[in-house]
Amino acid sequence: MSGQEIFIIVLVILLLFGADKLPDIARSFGKSMRDFRKATDDIRREIETNTRDIKKDFNEVTDSITKGVTDISNNITRDVNEVADNVKKEVNDFTGSVKKDADEVAENIQKEVNDSAGSVEKDANEVSKNGRKDGKNAADSFKDDANDVPDDYKYDYPD
């Protein structure tokens, strides 16, 4: 409120109640303001007193819930880490076993390939040797057969 508005209000009060009643009105107004302030302070104090217990209970419940959630979270984290460690161990064991088996299979295959290569080489040499021998026999047989022409096919050349 501005100064002019207050001045107008005071002027209206003076006109309505008169100058002799103005101190009584101001006293009663001040007393009622003090009583109102006292009442609001009492109510505020009462609310704070009563809500102090509620706040305390609320904080206890909040702390209890927070502790419970933290404990559950820690237990879950511990269980997850334990399961993860077990899975890693099993995977490592399995991969080690698979690698060992794969190495054995590769070693056996290499051994069989080497044995087969030796056997094939031996058979190839034998086939080659037999082929040369059979070729020589066939050539010798052909020479013998070339001289043995039947009489029908022989032609006597005049001298």
Secondary structure, DSSP 8 states (H G I E B T S, - for coil): --HHHHHHHHHHHHHHH-TTTHHHHHHHHHHHHHHHHHHHHHHHHHHHHHHHHHHHHHHHHHHHHHHHHHHHHHHHHHHHHHHHHHHHHHHHHHHHHHHHHHHHHHHHHHHHHHHHHHHHHHHHHHHHHHHHHHHHHHHHHHHHHHH---GGG------
